[in-house]
Amino acid sequence: MKTKILENTKADIDKAAGILRKGGLVAFPTETVYGLGANAFDEDAVGRVYEAKGRPSDNPMIVHISRASDIGQLTRMLSPDIVTLIENFWPGPLTLVVKKRPEVPYRTTGGLDTVAVRMPDNETALNLISTALCPVAAPSANLSGSPSPTRAQDVIDDLDGRVDAIIRGEDCRVGIESTVVDMTGDVPTILRPGIITADNLEAALGKKVVYDKGLSPEEGAPGEDYKPKSPGMKYKHYAPKAEMIVVEGERSKVKSEIERLKTLNEKLGNNVGVILFEEKAFIEAAHDFFARLRDLDREGVDLILAGALSDTDGVGFAVMNRMLKSAGYNIVRV
């Protein structure tokens, strides 16, 4: 397949929207990570997304809309809490899991009776979706399991020749995927942490928000019979090509252990990369983490040593969620 590399212009966005209307696949920037889009109501097109990414078919997709009112195409009922979150956080990096309308294909929802919806805070994404005249199902625009793409070149590296078009837009502002909140139960439940934290949600709602128990690092990776309600819950995600170890503990001990492991491995002839953010640089870590993994892959390192962040901070917890999955829960505690 010949992939068209399009620019962030009205003419090229019009071309990309036409591709989506005809059942094609288009990668495009959002504020979180680049997405790989298809018409959410076109089962064949959505199937091609799974195929292009090598994505398991029970891994649900997030449907992107360009106007908050378009959520009515995907669900029949909005609770007061859902409306409150829409008013406070859309457009933005917040995905809401709601009961789906019958018209939404099960292929889009990973076989679930719920659908994950968000309105991105990115002009290119919003223009593309509104011009395409359809909600756009869009997981991250990478090969399944590899680090999420936050730059156009990351997408080209993974998907050139696999999709119809890639919009070469700006680097993503946030750098990790959206917060996903299940709104179908009695208590709002975070299925995937992101830059919008539990504290942010509780402040808007005036009520308790909980984390899905599967997000606890002690739980490790979910089993094969686990049915994910959100992307990023079941499968090994975000993994670089190199072996990766997360070093966790008191800061000075973490630095010493990383240096010790780096020296030992270099003596064995291994090329070692290090990811160590400043202690409270949570926003920077969110923005840079996936890009750092991609850069180290390009450098051909054999081992990545990453210093853990504090997970008592909401954004730190979100970055650690990605870091632990990237390492396959390979943790050294010091």
C-alpha positions as CSV (number, residue, x, y, z in Angstrom):
1,M,0.0,0.0,0.0
2,K,1.2,3.5,-0.8
3,T,0.7,5.8,2.1
4,K,0.1,9.5,1.4
5,I,2.0,11.8,3.7
6,L,-0.3,14.8,4.1
7,E,0.4,18.2,5.6
8,N,-1.5,20.2,8.2
9,T,-3.4,22.3,5.6
10,K,-7.1,22.7,4.8
11,A,-6.6,21.0,1.4
12,D,-4.9,18.0,2.8
13,I,-7.3,17.7,5.7
14,D,-10.1,17.7,3.1
15,K,-8.3,14.8,1.3
16,A,-7.9,12.9,4.6
17,A,-11.6,13.4,5.4
18,G,-12.5,12.0,2.0
19,I,-10.4,8.9,2.7
20,L,-12.2,8.3,6.0
21,R,-15.6,8.7,4.3
22,K,-14.6,6.0,1.7
23,G,-13.6,3.5,4.4
24,G,-9.8,4.3,4.5
25,L,-7.4,4.8,7.4
26,V,-5.8,8.1,8.4
27,A,-3.3,8.8,11.1
28,F,-3.6,12.2,12.6
29,P,-2.3,14.3,15.6
30,T,-4.2,14.9,18.8
31,E,-3.1,16.7,22.0
32,T,-2.3,13.3,23.6
33,V,-0.7,11.0,21.0
34,Y,-1.2,10.4,17.3
35,G,-4.3,8.4,16.5
36,L,-5.1,6.0,13.6
37,G,-8.6,6.8,12.5
38,A,-11.5,5.0,10.7
39,N,-15.2,5.7,10.4
40,A,-16.5,4.4,13.7
41,F,-19.7,3.1,12.0
42,D,-17.9,1.3,9.2
43,E,-17.1,-2.3,10.5
44,D,-14.8,-3.1,7.6
45,A,-12.8,0.1,8.1
46,V,-12.5,-0.5,11.8
47,G,-11.4,-4.1,11.0
48,R,-8.6,-2.6,8.9
49,V,-7.4,-0.6,11.9
50,Y,-7.0,-3.8,13.9
51,E,-5.1,-5.4,10.9
52,A,-2.8,-2.4,10.3
53,K,-1.8,-2.2,14.0
54,G,-1.7,-6.0,14.6
55,R,-4.2,-5.1,17.4
56,P,-6.2,-7.8,19.3
57,S,-9.9,-7.6,18.3
58,D,-11.1,-7.5,21.9
59,N,-9.2,-4.3,22.7
60,P,-11.8,-1.6,22.4
61,M,-11.3,1.7,20.5
62,I,-11.9,5.2,21.5
63,V,-14.4,7.1,19.3
64,H,-13.5,10.7,18.6
65,I,-16.0,13.4,18.0
66,S,-15.7,17.1,16.9
67,R,-18.7,18.5,18.9
68,A,-19.8,17.5,22.4
69,S,-23.4,17.1,21.1
70,D,-22.3,14.4,18.7
71,I,-22.0,12.0,21.7
72,G,-25.8,11.5,21.0
73,Q,-24.9,9.5,17.9
74,L,-23.1,7.0,20.2
75,T,-25.2,6.7,23.4
76,R,-28.9,7.3,24.2
77,M,-28.6,8.7,27.7
78,L,-26.4,11.2,29.5
79,S,-26.4,11.3,33.3
80,P,-25.8,14.6,35.2
81,D,-22.3,13.4,36.0
82,I,-21.5,12.8,32.4
83,V,-22.8,16.2,31.4
84,T,-20.6,17.8,34.2
85,L,-17.5,16.1,32.9
86,I,-18.2,17.1,29.4
87,E,-18.7,20.7,30.4
88,N,-15.5,20.8,32.5
89,F,-13.1,18.7,30.4
90,W,-14.1,18.7,26.7
91,P,-12.4,19.3,24.4
92,G,-9.5,17.6,26.2
93,P,-7.8,14.4,27.2
94,L,-10.7,12.8,28.9
95,T,-12.5,9.7,27.6
96,L,-15.9,8.7,28.9
97,V,-17.1,5.1,28.8
98,V,-20.9,5.1,28.3
99,K,-23.6,2.6,27.2
100,K,-23.5,2.3,23.4
101,R,-26.4,2.8,20.9
102,P,-27.2,-0.4,18.9
103,E,-25.9,1.4,15.8
104,V,-22.3,1.4,17.1
105,P,-20.6,-1.8,15.8
106,Y,-19.3,-4.3,18.3
107,R,-16.1,-4.4,16.3
108,T,-15.5,-0.7,17.3
109,T,-16.2,-1.5,21.0
110,G,-14.2,-4.7,21.3
111,G,-17.5,-6.7,21.7
112,L,-18.7,-4.6,24.6
113,D,-22.1,-3.0,25.1
114,T,-20.2,0.2,26.1
115,V,-18.4,2.7,23.9
116,A,-15.5,5.0,24.9
117,V,-15.9,8.6,23.6
118,R,-13.8,11.8,23.7
119,M,-13.5,15.2,22.0
120,P,-9.8,15.9,21.4
121,D,-8.3,19.3,22.1
122,N,-6.4,19.7,18.8
123,E,-7.5,21.8,15.8
124,T,-6.3,19.4,13.2
125,A,-8.1,16.5,14.8
126,L,-11.3,18.5,15.2
127,N,-11.2,19.8,11.6
128,L,-10.6,16.3,10.3
129,I,-13.5,14.7,12.2
130,S,-16.0,17.5,11.4
131,T,-15.0,17.4,7.7
132,A,-15.3,13.6,7.6
133,L,-18.9,13.9,8.8
134,C,-18.6,10.8,11.0
135,P,-17.3,9.9,14.5
136,V,-13.8,8.5,14.1
137,A,-12.6,5.4,16.0
138,A,-8.9,6.0,16.6
139,P,-6.5,4.0,18.8
140,S,-2.9,5.2,18.9
141,A,-1.2,5.2,15.5
142,N,1.5,2.7,16.2
143,L,2.1,-1.0,15.8
144,S,0.3,-2.7,18.7
145,G,2.4,-3.1,21.8
146,S,5.1,-0.5,20.8
147,P,5.5,2.9,22.4
148,S,2.7,5.3,21.5
149,P,3.6,7.9,18.9
150,T,3.9,11.6,19.9
151,R,5.6,12.8,16.7
152,A,4.8,12.4,13.0
153,Q,8.0,10.5,12.3
154,D,7.1,7.9,15.0
155,V,3.9,7.2,13.0
156,I,5.7,7.1,9.7
157,D,8.2,4.6,11.1
158,D,5.5,2.2,12.2
159,L,2.7,2.6,9.7
160,D,4.1,3.8,6.4
161,G,2.8,1.3,3.8
162,R,0.1,0.0,6.2
163,V,-2.4,2.9,6.1
164,D,-3.9,5.2,3.5
165,A,-2.6,8.5,4.8
166,I,-0.7,10.1,7.6
167,I,-1.2,13.8,8.5
168,R,2.2,15.2,9.4
169,G,1.1,17.6,12.2
170,E,2.7,19.0,15.3
171,D,4.3,17.1,18.2
172,C,1.7,16.1,20.7
173,R,1.3,18.5,23.6
174,V,0.4,16.1,26.4
175,G,2.4,13.0,25.4
176,I,0.4,10.2,27.1
177,E,-3.1,8.9,26.2
178,S,-6.3,10.3,27.7
179,T,-7.7,9.5,31.1
180,V,-10.5,6.9,30.6
181,V,-13.4,7.0,33.1
182,D,-16.1,4.3,33.2
183,M,-19.4,6.2,33.7
184,T,-21.7,3.1,33.5
185,G,-21.7,2.2,37.2
186,D,-22.7,3.9,40.4
187,V,-19.2,5.2,41.0
188,P,-17.0,6.9,38.3
189,T,-14.1,4.6,37.8
190,I,-10.8,5.4,36.2
191,L,-9.8,2.6,33.8
192,R,-6.7,4.3,32.4
193,P,-5.0,7.2,34.2
194,G,-3.9,10.3,32.4
195,I,-3.1,14.0,32.7
196,I,-6.6,14.6,34.1
197,T,-6.4,13.1,37.5
198,A,-8.8,11.7,40.1
199,D,-8.5,14.9,42.1
200,N,-9.5,16.9,39.0
201,L,-12.5,14.7,38.4
202,E,-13.6,14.7,42.1
203,A,-13.4,18.5,42.2
204,A,-15.7,18.8,39.2
205,L,-18.2,16.1,40.3
206,G,-18.2,16.8,44.1
207,K,-18.0,13.0,44.7
208,K,-15.6,10.2,45.0
209,V,-13.8,8.8,41.9
210,V,-12.1,5.4,42.2
211,Y,-9.4,3.5,40.2
212,D,-10.1,0.2,38.6
213,K,-8.4,-2.5,40.7
214,G,-6.5,-3.7,37.7
215,L,-4.4,-0.5,37.7
216,S,-2.7,-1.5,40.9
217,P,1.0,-2.4,40.2
218,E,0.7,-5.3,42.7
219,E,-1.9,-6.9,40.4
220,G,0.5,-7.1,37.5
221,A,-0.8,-7.8,34.0
222,P,-4.4,-9.1,33.8
223,G,-5.1,-12.7,32.8
224,E,-6.2,-14.0,29.5
225,D,-9.9,-14.2,30.5
226,Y,-9.9,-10.4,31.4
227,K,-12.3,-8.4,29.3
228,P,-10.9,-4.8,28.9
229,K,-13.3,-1.9,28.9
230,S,-10.6,0.5,27.9
231,P,-7.5,0.4,25.7
232,G,-4.3,-0.2,27.6
233,M,-5.8,-2.5,30.3
234,K,-5.1,-6.0,29.2
235,Y,-2.2,-6.4,26.9
236,K,1.5,-5.5,27.2
237,H,1.7,-2.0,26.0
238,Y,4.2,0.7,25.1
239,A,7.1,-1.7,25.0
240,P,10.4,-0.6,23.4
241,K,12.6,-3.1,21.5
242,A,15.2,-3.1,24.3
243,E,14.9,-4.9,27.6
244,M,13.6,-2.5,30.2
245,I,14.0,-2.3,34.0
246,V,12.2,0.1,36.3
247,V,14.2,1.0,39.4
248,E,12.0,2.0,42.3
249,G,12.9,3.4,45.8
250,E,14.4,6.3,47.6
251,R,15.8,8.8,45.0
252,S,19.5,8.7,45.9
253,K,19.4,4.9,46.0
254,V,17.6,4.8,42.6
255,K,20.3,6.9,41.0
256,S,23.1,4.7,42.5
257,E,21.4,1.5,41.4
258,I,20.9,2.8,37.9
259,E,24.6,3.8,37.7
260,R,25.7,0.4,39.1
261,L,23.5,-1.6,36.6
262,K,24.6,0.7,33.7
263,T,28.3,0.1,34.5
264,L,27.9,-3.7,34.9
265,N,26.0,-4.0,31.7
266,E,28.4,-1.9,29.7
267,K,31.2,-4.1,30.9
268,L,29.3,-7.0,29.3
269,G,29.2,-5.1,26.0
270,N,25.6,-3.9,26.2
271,N,24.5,-0.5,25.0
272,V,22.5,1.0,27.9
273,G,20.0,3.9,27.9
274,V,18.8,5.7,30.9
275,I,15.4,7.5,31.5
276,L,15.6,9.5,34.8
277,F,13.3,12.5,35.2
278,E,13.6,15.2,37.9
279,E,11.8,14.0,41.0
280,K,8.6,16.1,40.6
281,A,8.7,16.8,36.9
282,F,5.5,14.9,36.3
283,I,4.2,17.0,33.3
284,E,7.6,16.9,31.6
285,A,7.7,13.1,32.2
286,A,4.3,12.7,30.6
287,H,5.3,14.7,27.6
288,D,8.7,13.1,27.1
289,F,8.4,9.5,28.1
290,F,7.2,7.8,24.9
291,A,9.5,10.1,22.8
292,R,12.4,9.0,24.9
293,L,11.6,5.3,24.4
294,R,11.4,5.9,20.6
295,D,14.7,7.7,20.6
296,L,16.4,5.0,22.5
297,D,15.0,2.4,20.1
298,R,16.5,4.4,17.2
299,E,19.9,4.5,19.0
300,G,19.7,0.7,19.2
301,V,20.2,0.3,22.9
302,D,20.1,-3.2,24.4
303,L,18.8,-2.2,27.9
304,I,16.8,0.8,29.2
305,L,17.1,1.6,32.9
306,A,14.2,3.9,34.1
307,G,13.8,5.6,37.4
308,A,10.4,5.3,38.9
309,L,8.3,8.4,39.7
310,S,6.2,9.0,42.7
311,D,2.8,7.5,42.2
312,T,1.2,9.5,44.9
313,D,0.8,12.3,42.4
314,G,-2.0,11.8,39.9
315,V,0.1,12.5,36.8
316,G,3.0,10.6,38.3
317,F,0.7,7.6,38.7
318,A,-0.3,7.9,35.0
319,V,3.3,8.0,33.8
320,M,4.1,5.0,36.1
321,N,1.2,3.1,34.6
322,R,2.9,3.4,31.2
323,M,6.4,2.9,32.5
324,L,5.5,-0.4,34.3
325,K,3.7,-1.7,31.2
326,S,6.6,-0.7,29.0
327,A,8.9,-2.8,31.2
328,G,6.5,-5.7,31.4
329,Y,6.4,-5.1,35.2
330,N,10.2,-5.7,35.4
331,I,10.9,-3.8,38.6
332,V,14.0,-3.6,40.8
333,R,13.3,-2.1,44.3
334,V,16.1,-0.5,46.2
